[in-house]
Amino acid sequence: MKYLAWGLGLLLAIPLAFLALQTLASERIEVVEFQALDESGEESITRLWVVDDDGYQYLRVGADGSGWFDRLQANEEFQLTRNNETQTYRSVLRPDKSARINELMQQKYTWGDTFFAYAVGGREGSIPVELHPLN
């Protein structure tokens, strides 16, 4: 009975440890809030990483897509909150900058970026999303 309890405890501890590590990796450095309408017209907020390069801000989506990326593509305009300031943007996909944005994400988010790269199978095919503010 003692070994069964240990086994069950271990089965619960591993996913909880992974979840804690995932949260720590995600939230320990700058995170922005991406806000766009979902398919039902409700506002949806997603916390994302951001980097700056050549005067633009960049988000990054994996090759297999994401719910926030689906919302970005479905909405011509969206909002992003960074440093407690919310601004409206349009996006330009920049697959030509994939290596550069991956490098900047790695530099900024360090082991967190490495952790997620292993979790999702790498950064091959990731797409940088260049943000263009609307004035």
The first five atom37 places (N, CA, C, CB, O) and aatype in JSON, in Angstrom:
{
  "aatype": [12, 11, 18, 10, 0, 17, 7, 10, 7, 10, 10, 10, 0, 9, 14, 10, 0, 13, 10, 0, 10, 5, 16, 10, 0, 15, 6, 1, 9, 6, 19, 19, 6, 13, 5, 0, 10, 3, 6, 15, 7, 6, 6, 15, 9, 16, 1, 10, 17, 19, 19, 3, 3, 3, 7, 18, 5, 18, 10, 1, 19, 7, 0, 3, 7, 15, 7, 17, 13, 3, 1, 10, 5, 0, 2, 6, 6, 13, 5, 10, 16, 1, 2, 2, 6, 16, 5, 16, 18, 1, 15, 19, 10, 1, 14, 3, 11, 15, 0, 1, 9, 2, 6, 10, 12, 5, 5, 11, 18, 16, 17, 7, 3, 16, 13, 13, 0, 18, 0, 19, 7, 7, 1, 6, 7, 15, 9, 14, 19, 6, 10, 8, 14, 10, 2],
  "atom_mask": [
    [1, 1, 1, 1, 1],
    [1, 1, 1, 1, 1],
    [1, 1, 1, 1, 1],
    [1, 1, 1, 1, 1],
    [1, 1, 1, 1, 1],
    [1, 1, 1, 1, 1],
    [1, 1, 1, 0, 1],
    [1, 1, 1, 1, 1],
    [1, 1, 1, 0, 1],
    [1, 1, 1, 1, 1],
    [1, 1, 1, 1, 1],
    [1, 1, 1, 1, 1],
    [1, 1, 1, 1, 1],
    [1, 1, 1, 1, 1],
    [1, 1, 1, 1, 1],
    [1, 1, 1, 1, 1],
    [1, 1, 1, 1, 1],
    [1, 1, 1, 1, 1],
    [1, 1, 1, 1, 1],
    [1, 1, 1, 1, 1],
    [1, 1, 1, 1, 1],
    [1, 1, 1, 1, 1],
    [1, 1, 1, 1, 1],
    [1, 1, 1, 1, 1],
    [1, 1, 1, 1, 1],
    [1, 1, 1, 1, 1],
    [1, 1, 1, 1, 1],
    [1, 1, 1, 1, 1],
    [1, 1, 1, 1, 1],
    [1, 1, 1, 1, 1],
    [1, 1, 1, 1, 1],
    [1, 1, 1, 1, 1],
    [1, 1, 1, 1, 1],
    [1, 1, 1, 1, 1],
    [1, 1, 1, 1, 1],
    [1, 1, 1, 1, 1],
    [1, 1, 1, 1, 1],
    [1, 1, 1, 1, 1],
    [1, 1, 1, 1, 1],
    [1, 1, 1, 1, 1],
    [1, 1, 1, 0, 1],
    [1, 1, 1, 1, 1],
    [1, 1, 1, 1, 1],
    [1, 1, 1, 1, 1],
    [1, 1, 1, 1, 1],
    [1, 1, 1, 1, 1],
    [1, 1, 1, 1, 1],
    [1, 1, 1, 1, 1],
    [1, 1, 1, 1, 1],
    [1, 1, 1, 1, 1],
    [1, 1, 1, 1, 1],
    [1, 1, 1, 1, 1],
    [1, 1, 1, 1, 1],
    [1, 1, 1, 1, 1],
    [1, 1, 1, 0, 1],
    [1, 1, 1, 1, 1],
    [1, 1, 1, 1, 1],
    [1, 1, 1, 1, 1],
    [1, 1, 1, 1, 1],
    [1, 1, 1, 1, 1],
    [1, 1, 1, 1, 1],
    [1, 1, 1, 0, 1],
    [1, 1, 1, 1, 1],
    [1, 1, 1, 1, 1],
    [1, 1, 1, 0, 1],
    [1, 1, 1, 1, 1],
    [1, 1, 1, 0, 1],
    [1, 1, 1, 1, 1],
    [1, 1, 1, 1, 1],
    [1, 1, 1, 1, 1],
    [1, 1, 1, 1, 1],
    [1, 1, 1, 1, 1],
    [1, 1, 1, 1, 1],
    [1, 1, 1, 1, 1],
    [1, 1, 1, 1, 1],
    [1, 1, 1, 1, 1],
    [1, 1, 1, 1, 1],
    [1, 1, 1, 1, 1],
    [1, 1, 1, 1, 1],
    [1, 1, 1, 1, 1],
    [1, 1, 1, 1, 1],
    [1, 1, 1, 1, 1],
    [1, 1, 1, 1, 1],
    [1, 1, 1, 1, 1],
    [1, 1, 1, 1, 1],
    [1, 1, 1, 1, 1],
    [1, 1, 1, 1, 1],
    [1, 1, 1, 1, 1],
    [1, 1, 1, 1, 1],
    [1, 1, 1, 1, 1],
    [1, 1, 1, 1, 1],
    [1, 1, 1, 1, 1],
    [1, 1, 1, 1, 1],
    [1, 1, 1, 1, 1],
    [1, 1, 1, 1, 1],
    [1, 1, 1, 1, 1],
    [1, 1, 1, 1, 1],
    [1, 1, 1, 1, 1],
    [1, 1, 1, 1, 1],
    [1, 1, 1, 1, 1],
    [1, 1, 1, 1, 1],
    [1, 1, 1, 1, 1],
    [1, 1, 1, 1, 1],
    [1, 1, 1, 1, 1],
    [1, 1, 1, 1, 1],
    [1, 1, 1, 1, 1],
    [1, 1, 1, 1, 1],
    [1, 1, 1, 1, 1],
    [1, 1, 1, 1, 1],
    [1, 1, 1, 1, 1],
    [1, 1, 1, 1, 1],
    [1, 1, 1, 0, 1],
    [1, 1, 1, 1, 1],
    [1, 1, 1, 1, 1],
    [1, 1, 1, 1, 1],
    [1, 1, 1, 1, 1],
    [1, 1, 1, 1, 1],
    [1, 1, 1, 1, 1],
    [1, 1, 1, 1, 1],
    [1, 1, 1, 1, 1],
    [1, 1, 1, 0, 1],
    [1, 1, 1, 0, 1],
    [1, 1, 1, 1, 1],
    [1, 1, 1, 1, 1],
    [1, 1, 1, 0, 1],
    [1, 1, 1, 1, 1],
    [1, 1, 1, 1, 1],
    [1, 1, 1, 1, 1],
    [1, 1, 1, 1, 1],
    [1, 1, 1, 1, 1],
    [1, 1, 1, 1, 1],
    [1, 1, 1, 1, 1],
    [1, 1, 1, 1, 1],
    [1, 1, 1, 1, 1],
    [1, 1, 1, 1, 1]
  ],
  "atom_positions": [
    [[0.82, -1.19, 0.0], [0.0, 0.0, 0.0], [0.86, 1.26, 0.0], [-0.93, 0.0, 1.2], [0.53, 2.26, -0.64]],
    [[1.98, 1.2, 0.73], [2.88, 2.33, 0.81], [3.44, 2.66, -0.58], [4.03, 2.04, 1.79], [3.56, 3.83, -0.94]],
    [[3.79, 1.64, -1.37], [4.35, 1.86, -2.7], [3.3, 2.38, -3.68], [4.96, 0.56, -3.24], [3.62, 3.15, -4.58]],
    [[2.07, 1.97, -3.5], [0.97, 2.46, -4.33], [0.78, 3.96, -4.1], [-0.34, 1.69, -4.02], [0.61, 4.73, -5.05]],
    [[0.81, 4.37, -2.83], [0.67, 5.79, -2.51], [1.83, 6.59, -3.09], [0.61, 5.99, -0.98], [1.63, 7.69, -3.61]],
    [[3.04, 6.04, -3.01], [4.21, 6.69, -3.6], [4.04, 6.83, -5.11], [5.5, 5.91, -3.28], [4.32, 7.88, -5.69]],
    [[3.58, 5.77, -5.74], [3.39, 5.78, -7.19], [2.35, 6.79, -7.61], [0.0, 0.0, 0.0], [2.56, 7.53, -8.58]],
    [[1.22, 6.84, -6.9], [0.18, 7.81, -7.21], [0.67, 9.24, -6.97], [-1.08, 7.53, -6.38], [0.38, 10.15, -7.75]],
    [[1.4, 9.42, -5.9], [1.96, 10.74, -5.6], [2.91, 11.2, -6.69], [0.0, 0.0, 0.0], [2.91, 12.37, -7.08]],
    [[3.74, 10.28, -7.16], [4.67, 10.6, -8.23], [3.94, 10.93, -9.53], [5.64, 9.44, -8.46], [4.32, 11.85, -10.25]],
    [[2.88, 10.18, -9.82], [2.09, 10.45, -11.02], [1.44, 11.84, -10.97], [1.01, 9.38, -11.2], [1.28, 12.48, -12.01]],
    [[1.08, 12.29, -9.81], [0.52, 13.63, -9.66], [1.6, 14.71, -9.63], [-0.31, 13.71, -8.39], [1.4, 15.81, -10.14]],
    [[2.74, 14.38, -9.03], [3.82, 15.36, -8.87], [4.46, 15.74, -10.2], [4.87, 14.82, -7.92], [4.82, 16.9, -10.41]],
    [[4.62, 14.79, -11.09], [5.29, 15.07, -12.36], [4.52, 16.1, -13.19], [5.47, 13.78, -13.16], [5.12, 17.08, -13.63]],
    [[3.22, 15.92, -13.43], [2.51, 16.95, -14.2], [2.45, 18.29, -13.48], [1.11, 16.49, -14.52], [2.5, 19.35, -14.11]],
    [[2.33, 18.26, -12.14], [2.3, 19.52, -11.39], [3.64, 20.24, -11.49], [1.95, 19.26, -9.93], [3.68, 21.46, -11.61]],
    [[4.73, 19.5, -11.43], [6.06, 20.1, -11.56], [6.24, 20.68, -12.97], [7.17, 19.05, -11.27], [6.8, 21.76, -13.13]],
    [[5.76, 19.97, -13.98], [5.84, 20.46, -15.35], [5.02, 21.74, -15.5], [5.33, 19.38, -16.35], [5.48, 22.69, -16.12]],
    [[3.84, 21.77, -14.93], [2.98, 22.96, -14.99], [3.65, 24.14, -14.28], [1.61, 22.66, -14.36], [3.61, 25.27, -14.78]],
    [[4.25, 23.89, -13.13], [4.94, 24.96, -12.4], [6.12, 25.48, -13.2], [5.41, 24.45, -11.03], [6.34, 26.69, -13.26]],
    [[6.89, 24.58, -13.81], [8.03, 24.98, -14.63], [7.56, 25.76, -15.86], [8.84, 23.74, -15.07], [8.18, 26.76, -16.23]],
    [[6.49, 25.32, -16.47], [5.92, 26.01, -17.63], [5.5, 27.43, -17.25], [4.72, 25.23, -18.2], [5.78, 28.38, -17.99]],
    [[4.83, 27.58, -16.12], [4.38, 28.9, -15.67], [5.58, 29.79, -15.37], [3.49, 28.77, -14.42], [5.59, 30.97, -15.75]],
    [[6.57, 29.26, -14.69], [7.77, 30.03, -14.38], [8.48, 30.45, -15.66], [8.72, 29.22, -13.48], [8.92, 31.6, -15.77]],
    [[8.6, 29.55, -16.61], [9.27, 29.86, -17.88], [8.5, 30.92, -18.65], [9.42, 28.59, -18.73], [9.11, 31.76, -19.32]],
    [[7.19, 30.9, -18.57], [6.35, 31.83, -19.33], [6.33, 33.22, -18.75], [4.96, 31.3, -19.42], [6.35, 34.2, -19.5]],
    [[6.28, 33.34, -17.46], [5.94, 34.61, -16.82], [7.1, 35.34, -16.16], [4.9, 34.38, -15.82], [6.89, 36.41, -15.58]],
    [[8.31, 34.82, -16.21], [9.39, 35.43, -15.44], [10.02, 36.65, -16.1], [10.44, 34.42, -15.2], [10.7, 37.43, -15.44]],
    [[9.79, 36.82, -17.39], [10.31, 37.97, -18.14], [9.11, 38.62, -18.82], [11.42, 37.54, -19.21], [8.0, 38.1, -18.73]],
    [[9.3, 39.72, -19.47], [8.21, 40.5, -20.04], [7.18, 39.67, -20.81], [8.77, 41.55, -20.95], [7.52, 38.82, -21.63]],
    [[5.92, 39.94, -20.5], [4.79, 39.31, -21.18], [3.81, 40.43, -21.55], [4.1, 38.21, -20.28], [3.55, 41.32, -20.75]],
    [[3.29, 40.37, -22.77], [2.3, 41.35, -23.23], [0.95, 40.66, -23.32], [2.71, 41.97, -24.6], [0.86, 39.44, -23.33]],
    [[-0.11, 41.46, -23.4], [-1.46, 40.91, -23.56], [-1.99, 41.24, -24.94], [-2.42, 41.46, -22.45], [-2.14, 42.41, -25.31]],
    [[-2.26, 40.19, -25.7], [-2.84, 40.3, -27.03], [-4.35, 40.19, -26.88], [-2.28, 39.21, -28.01], [-4.85, 39.23, -26.29]],
    [[-5.09, 41.18, -27.42], [-6.55, 41.21, -27.28], [-7.19, 41.28, -28.66], [-7.0, 42.42, -26.41], [-6.91, 42.19, -29.45]],
    [[-8.05, 40.31, -28.94], [-8.78, 40.29, -30.21], [-10.09, 39.56, -30.0], [-7.94, 39.61, -31.34], [-10.26, 38.82, -29.02]],
    [[-11.02, 39.77, -30.92], [-12.31, 39.1, -30.84], [-12.18, 37.66, -31.31], [-13.35, 39.84, -31.67], [-11.48, 37.37, -32.29]],
    [[-12.87, 36.75, -30.61], [-12.9, 35.36, -31.04], [-14.05, 35.16, -32.03], [-13.04, 34.4, -29.82], [-14.73, 36.11, -32.38]],
    [[-14.26, 33.92, -32.46], [-15.28, 33.63, -33.47], [-16.7, 33.96, -33.02], [-15.2, 32.17, -33.86], [-17.59, 34.14, -33.85]],
    [[-16.93, 34.04, -31.71], [-18.26, 34.38, -31.21], [-18.42, 35.88, -30.93], [-18.55, 33.6, -29.93], [-19.47, 36.32, -30.46]],
    [[-17.37, 36.67, -31.23], [-17.43, 38.11, -31.02], [-17.03, 38.55, -29.63], [0.0, 0.0, 0.0], [-17.11, 39.74, -29.31]],
    [[-16.59, 37.62, -28.8], [-16.14, 37.94, -27.44], [-14.65, 38.3, -27.46], [-16.39, 36.74, -26.48], [-13.87, 37.72, -28.22]],
    [[-14.28, 39.27, -26.62], [-12.87, 39.61, -26.53], [-12.11, 38.49, -25.82], [-12.68, 40.95, -25.78], [-12.54, 37.97, -24.79]],
    [[-10.99, 38.14, -26.39], [-10.13, 37.11, -25.83], [-8.75, 37.71, -25.59], [-10.04, 35.87, -26.78], [-8.23, 38.45, -26.43]],
    [[-8.17, 37.41, -24.45], [-6.85, 37.95, -24.09], [-5.87, 36.79, -23.94], [-6.91, 38.79, -22.78], [-6.16, 35.8, -23.25]],
    [[-4.72, 36.92, -24.59], [-3.67, 35.91, -24.52], [-2.37, 36.58, -24.13], [-3.52, 35.15, -25.86], [-2.02, 37.63, -24.68]],
    [[-1.65, 35.99, -23.18], [-0.36, 36.52, -22.74], [0.73, 35.92, -23.63], [-0.09, 36.19, -21.22], [0.81, 34.7, -23.81]],
    [[1.57, 36.81, -24.2], [2.58, 36.38, -25.17], [3.92, 37.05, -24.9], [2.11, 36.7, -26.59], [4.02, 38.06, -24.19]],
    [[4.95, 36.47, -25.49], [6.27, 37.08, -25.45], [6.41, 38.05, -26.61], [7.38, 36.01, -25.51], [5.75, 37.91, -27.64]],
    [[7.27, 39.03, -26.43], [7.49, 40.06, -27.45], [8.97, 40.43, -27.47], [6.61, 41.31, -27.19], [9.63, 40.44, -26.43]],
    [[9.47, 40.74, -28.66], [10.83, 41.29, -28.79], [10.76, 42.48, -29.74], [11.84, 40.2, -29.33], [9.8, 42.66, -30.48]],
    [[11.8, 43.3, -29.69], [11.9, 44.49, -30.53], [13.07, 44.31, -31.5], [12.07, 45.78, -29.68], [14.12, 43.78, -31.13]],
    [[12.86, 44.78, -32.75], [13.93, 44.74, -33.74], [13.64, 45.77, -34.83], [14.09, 43.32, -34.35], [12.53, 45.82, -35.36]],
    [[14.62, 46.57, -35.15], [14.51, 47.58, -36.22], [13.26, 48.45, -36.11], [14.52, 46.89, -37.56], [12.61, 48.74, -37.11]],
    [[12.92, 48.86, -34.89], [11.8, 49.77, -34.69], [10.43, 49.12, -34.63], [0.0, 0.0, 0.0], [9.43, 49.82, -34.49]],
    [[10.36, 47.8, -34.73], [9.09, 47.09, -34.65], [9.08, 46.13, -33.47], [8.81, 46.33, -35.96], [10.13, 45.68, -32.99]],
    [[7.87, 45.83, -33.02], [7.67, 44.79, -32.02], [7.29, 43.51, -32.77], [6.55, 45.19, -30.96], [6.65, 43.56, -33.83]],
    [[7.7, 42.37, -32.22], [7.41, 41.1, -32.87], [6.85, 40.1, -31.87], [8.66, 40.53, -33.53], [7.35, 39.96, -30.76]],
    [[5.81, 39.41, -32.3], [5.32, 38.21, -31.63], [5.8, 37.05, -32.48], [3.73, 38.21, -31.47], [6.33, 37.26, -33.57]],
    [[5.63, 35.83, -32.0], [6.05, 34.66, -32.77], [5.04, 33.55, -32.58], [7.47, 34.19, -32.36], [4.61, 33.27, -31.46]],
    [[4.67, 32.92, -33.68], [3.76, 31.78, -33.61], [4.49, 30.56, -34.16], [2.44, 32.05, -34.41], [5.28, 30.67, -35.1]],
    [[4.22, 29.42, -33.57], [4.82, 28.17, -34.03], [4.24, 27.74, -35.37], [0.0, 0.0, 0.0], [3.19, 28.22, -35.79]],
    [[4.93, 26.84, -36.03], [4.52, 26.37, -37.35], [3.13, 25.74, -37.34], [5.52, 25.36, -37.88], [2.43, 25.77, -38.36]],
    [[2.72, 25.18, -36.21], [1.41, 24.52, -36.14], [0.28, 25.47, -35.76], [1.47, 23.38, -35.14], [-0.86, 25.03, -35.58]],
    [[0.59, 26.77, -35.64], [-0.45, 27.75, -35.34], [-0.81, 27.82, -33.87], [0.0, 0.0, 0.0], [-0.16, 27.21, -33.02]],
    [[-1.86, 28.57, -33.59], [-2.3, 28.79, -32.21], [-3.65, 29.49, -32.25], [-1.25, 29.62, -31.4], [-4.01, 30.1, -33.25]],
    [[-4.39, 29.4, -31.16], [-5.68, 30.07, -31.09], [-5.54, 31.58, -31.21], [0.0, 0.0, 0.0], [-6.34, 32.21, -31.91]],
    [[-4.54, 32.17, -30.54], [-4.37, 33.62, -30.65], [-4.03, 34.02, -32.08], [-3.27, 34.1, -29.68], [-4.45, 35.07, -32.55]],
    [[-3.26, 33.18, -32.77], [-2.88, 33.48, -34.16], [-4.11, 33.38, -35.07], [-1.77, 32.51, -34.64], [-4.24, 34.17, -36.01]],
    [[-4.99, 32.44, -34.81], [-6.24, 32.35, -35.57], [-7.05, 33.64, -35.39], [-7.08, 31.13, -35.11], [-7.61, 34.17, -36.36]],
    [[-7.11, 34.15, -34.15], [-7.83, 35.39, -33.9], [-7.16, 36.58, -34.58], [-7.94, 35.63, -32.39], [-7.84, 37.47, -35.09]],
    [[-5.82, 36.6, -34.58], [-5.09, 37.66, -35.25], [-5.43, 37.68, -36.74], [-3.57, 37.49, -35.05], [-5.67, 38.75, -37.31]],
    [[-5.45, 36.51, -37.36], [-5.74, 36.44, -38.79], [-7.2, 36.77, -39.11], [-5.4, 35.06, -39.31], [-7.5, 37.25, -40.2]],
    [[-8.09, 36.51, -38.18], [-9.51, 36.78, -38.39], [-9.88, 38.25, -38.17], [-10.34, 35.9, -37.48], [-10.93, 38.7, -38.6]],
    [[-9.0, 38.98, -37.49], [-9.26, 40.38, -37.18], [-8.23, 41.26, -37.88], [-9.24, 40.62, -35.65], [-7.03, 41.06, -37.73]],
    [[-8.71, 42.23, -38.62], [-7.79, 43.14, -39.31], [-6.99, 43.97, -38.3], [-8.57, 44.07, -40.26], [-5.82, 44.28, -38.52]],
    [[-7.64, 44.32, -37.18], [-7.0, 45.1, -36.13], [-7.14, 44.37, -34.8], [-7.61, 46.52, -36.04], [-8.08, 43.61, -34.59]],
    [[-6.19, 44.6, -33.92], [-6.21, 44.0, -32.59], [-5.49, 44.95, -31.64], [-5.54, 42.58, -32.58], [-4.88, 45.93, -32.07]],
    [[-5.56, 44.65, -30.36], [-4.89, 45.48, -29.37], [-3.83, 44.67, -28.65], [-5.89, 46.07, -28.37], [-3.94, 43.46, -28.48]],
    [[-2.8, 45.39, -28.23], [-1.72, 44.79, -27.46], [-1.43, 45.72, -26.29], [-0.44, 44.55, -28.34], [-1.29, 46.93, -26.47]],
    [[-1.35, 45.16, -25.1], [-0.99, 45.93, -23.92], [0.43, 45.57, -23.52], [-1.99, 45.68, -22.75], [0.75, 44.41, -23.27]],
    [[1.26, 46.6, -23.46], [2.67, 46.43, -23.07], [3.02, 47.59, -22.15], [3.62, 46.39, -24.33], [2.75, 48.75, -22.46]],
    [[3.63, 47.27, -21.03], [3.99, 48.29, -20.04], [2.79, 49.15, -19.65], [5.11, 49.19, -20.59], [2.89, 50.37, -19.53]],
    [[1.65, 48.49, -19.45], [0.4, 49.14, -19.04], [-0.15, 50.13, -20.06], [0.62, 49.84, -17.74], [-1.01, 50.95, -19.72]],
    [[0.33, 50.08, -21.3], [-0.2, 50.92, -22.37], [-0.82, 50.03, -23.43], [0.91, 51.82, -22.98], [-0.19, 49.09, -23.91]],
    [[-2.06, 50.33, -23.8], [-2.76, 49.55, -24.82], [-2.8, 50.35, -26.11], [-4.21, 49.19, -24.35], [-3.13, 51.53, -26.13]],
    [[-2.44, 49.66, -27.2], [-2.43, 50.29, -28.5], [-3.05, 49.35, -29.53], [-0.99, 50.68, -28.91], [-3.03, 48.13, -29.35]],
    [[-3.6, 49.9, -30.59], [-4.19, 49.12, -31.67], [-3.16, 48.91, -32.77], [-5.46, 49.82, -32.22], [-2.4, 49.81, -33.1]],
    [[-3.15, 47.7, -33.33], [-2.16, 47.32, -34.33], [-2.8, 46.58, -35.49], [-1.07, 46.46, -33.7], [-3.93, 46.09, -35.41]],
    [[-2.05, 46.52, -36.56], [-2.24, 45.57, -37.66], [-0.97, 44.75, -37.7], [-2.53, 46.3, -39.05], [0.07, 45.16, -37.18]],
    [[-1.04, 43.6, -38.32], [0.13, 42.73, -38.34], [0.6, 42.46, -39.76], [-0.18, 41.41, -37.64], [-0.16, 42.51, -40.73]],
    [[1.89, 42.17, -39.85], [2.51, 41.72, -41.1], [3.31, 40.46, -40.75], [3.44, 42.84, -41.75], [4.17, 40.5, -39.87]],
    [[3.02, 39.37, -41.43], [3.78, 38.14, -41.2], [5.14, 38.28, -41.86], [3.02, 36.9, -41.74], [5.24, 38.7, -43.02]],
    [[6.19, 37.93, -41.13], [7.55, 38.11, -41.63], [8.36, 36.81, -41.53], [8.25, 39.23, -40.87], [9.33, 36.75, -40.77]],
    [[7.98, 35.77, -42.27], [8.74, 34.52, -42.21], [10.21, 34.69, -42.58], [8.11, 33.49, -43.11], [11.05, 33.89, -42.18]],
    [[10.52, 35.73, -43.36], [11.9, 36.02, -43.74], [12.76, 36.41, -42.53], [11.94, 37.14, -44.78], [13.99, 36.34, -42.6]],
    [[12.14, 36.81, -41.43], [12.87, 37.21, -40.23], [12.86, 36.14, -39.14], [12.29, 38.5, -39.68], [13.2, 36.41, -37.99]],
    [[12.48, 34.94, -39.51], [12.33, 33.87, -38.52], [13.61, 33.62, -37.72], [11.91, 32.59, -39.21], [13.57, 33.56, -36.49]],
    [[14.73, 33.49, -38.39], [15.99, 33.22, -37.68], [16.33, 34.37, -36.73], [17.14, 33.0, -38.69], [16.75, 34.13, -35.6]],
    [[16.16, 35.59, -37.18], [16.49, 36.76, -36.35], [15.58, 36.85, -35.13], [16.37, 38.04, -37.18], [16.06, 37.07, -34.02]],
    [[14.28, 36.67, -35.31], [13.34, 36.78, -34.19], [13.53, 35.61, -33.23], [11.87, 36.84, -34.7], [13.43, 35.79, -32.02]],
    [[13.79, 34.42, -33.75], [14.09, 33.28, -32.87], [15.33, 33.57, -32.02], [14.31, 32.0, -33.7], [15.36, 33.24, -30.83]],
    [[16.34, 34.17, -32.63], [17.56, 34.51, -31.9], [17.27, 35.53, -30.8], [18.63, 35.06, -32.87], [17.75, 35.39, -29.67]],
    [[16.5, 36.56, -31.13], [16.16, 37.58, -30.13], [15.3, 37.01, -29.0], [15.42, 38.75, -30.8], [15.5, 37.36, -27.84]],
    [[14.36, 36.13, -29.34], [13.53, 35.49, -28.3], [14.42, 34.65, -27.38], [12.42, 34.59, -28.95], [14.23, 34.65, -26.17]],
    [[15.38, 33.94, -27.96], [16.28, 33.11, -27.15], [17.12, 33.98, -26.23], [17.2, 32.26, -28.06], [17.3, 33.65, -25.05]],
    [[17.64, 35.09, -26.76], [18.44, 35.99, -25.93], [17.63, 36.58, -24.78], [19.02, 37.12, -26.78], [18.12, 36.67, -23.65]],
    [[16.41, 36.96, -25.06], [15.59, 37.62, -24.04], [15.01, 36.62, -23.03], [14.46, 38.38, -24.71], [15.04, 36.88, -21.83]],
    [[14.48, 35.51, -23.51], [13.75, 34.58, -22.64], [14.58, 33.37, -22.22], [12.49, 34.11, -23.34], [14.08, 32.52, -21.48]],
    [[15.79, 33.28, -22.67], [16.82, 32.29, -22.28], [16.26, 30.88, -22.12], [17.47, 32.72, -20.97], [15.69, 30.33, -23.07]],
    [[16.42, 30.3, -20.93], [16.05, 28.89, -20.74], [14.55, 28.66, -20.93], [16.46, 28.43, -19.35], [14.14, 27.55, -21.24]],
    [[13.72, 29.69, -20.74], [12.28, 29.55, -20.97], [12.0, 29.26, -22.43], [0.0, 0.0, 0.0], [11.17, 28.41, -22.75]],
    [[12.69, 29.96, -23.32], [12.53, 29.72, -24.76], [13.03, 28.32, -25.12], [13.3, 30.79, -25.57], [12.41, 27.63, -25.93]],
    [[14.12, 27.92, -24.53], [14.64, 26.57, -24.78], [13.66, 25.51, -24.29], [16.02, 26.37, -24.09], [13.42, 24.52, -24.97]],
    [[13.09, 25.73, -23.11], [12.11, 24.8, -22.54], [10.93, 24.6, -23.5], [11.6, 25.32, -21.18], [10.54, 23.47, -23.78]],
    [[10.37, 25.71, -23.98], [9.21, 25.6, -24.88], [9.59, 25.03, -26.24], [8.56, 26.96, -25.06], [8.79, 24.33, -26.87]],
    [[10.8, 25.32, -26.7], [11.24, 24.74, -27.98], [11.27, 23.22, -27.88], [12.64, 25.28, -28.38], [10.84, 22.52, -28.8]],
    [[11.77, 22.7, -26.77], [11.77, 21.24, -26.57], [10.35, 20.71, -26.43], [12.59, 20.87, -25.33], [10.02, 19.64, -26.96]],
    [[9.51, 21.45, -25.72], [8.13, 20.99, -25.48], [7.31, 20.91, -26.76], [7.44, 21.93, -24.48], [6.47, 20.03, -26.91]],
    [[7.57, 21.84, -27.7], [6.77, 21.86, -28.94], [7.51, 21.27, -30.13], [6.37, 23.28, -29.26], [6.97, 21.24, -31.23]],
    [[8.72, 20.8, -29.92], [9.45, 20.14, -31.0], [10.32, 21.07, -31.82], [0.0, 0.0, 0.0], [10.65, 20.75, -32.97]],
    [[10.7, 22.21, -31.28], [11.63, 23.11, -31.97], [10.96, 24.36, -32.5], [0.0, 0.0, 0.0], [9.75, 24.56, -32.35]],
    [[11.76, 25.17, -33.12], [11.3, 26.45, -33.66], [11.24, 26.44, -35.19], [12.2, 27.57, -33.19], [10.99, 27.48, -35.8]],
    [[11.47, 25.29, -35.8], [11.41, 25.16, -37.25], [10.04, 25.6, -37.76], [11.71, 23.71, -37.69], [9.01, 25.11, -37.29]],
    [[10.02, 26.52, -38.71], [8.77, 26.97, -39.3], [8.02, 28.02, -38.51], [0.0, 0.0, 0.0], [6.9, 28.38, -38.88]],
    [[8.6, 28.52, -37.41], [7.91, 29.56, -36.65], [7.8, 30.83, -37.49], [8.65, 29.86, -35.31], [8.64, 31.08, -38.36]],
    [[6.78, 31.62, -37.23], [6.5, 32.81, -38.04], [6.52, 34.05, -37.16], [5.14, 32.68, -38.77], [5.72, 34.16, -36.23]],
    [[7.41, 34.98, -37.43], [7.38, 36.26, -36.72], [6.2, 37.1, -37.19], [8.69, 37.03, -36.93], [5.88, 37.13, -38.38]],
    [[5.56, 37.77, -36.25], [4.44, 38.66, -36.54], [4.89, 40.08, -36.19], [3.14, 38.24, -35.74], [5.06, 40.41, -35.02]],
    [[5.06, 40.89, -37.22], [5.51, 42.26, -37.05], [4.29, 43.14, -36.75], [6.26, 42.76, -38.31], [3.28, 43.07, -37.44]],
    [[4.4, 43.96, -35.73], [3.29, 44.8, -35.29], [3.43, 46.21, -35.83], [3.22, 44.81, -33.76], [4.46, 46.86, -35.65]],
    [[2.37, 46.69, -36.49], [2.33, 48.04, -37.04], [1.26, 48.83, -36.3], [2.05, 48.02, -38.58], [0.07, 48.56, -36.45]],
    [[1.68, 49.82, -35.49], [0.69, 50.58, -34.72], [-0.19, 51.44, -35.62], [1.39, 51.47, -33.69], [0.26, 51.98, -36.63]],
    [[-1.45, 51.55, -35.23], [-2.38, 52.44, -35.92], [-2.52, 53.7, -35.09], [-3.77, 51.76, -36.16], [-2.77, 53.63, -33.89]],
    [[-2.36, 54.83, -35.71], [-2.4, 56.11, -34.95], [-3.74, 56.76, -35.05], [-1.34, 57.07, -35.46], [-3.95, 57.83, -34.49]]
  ]
}
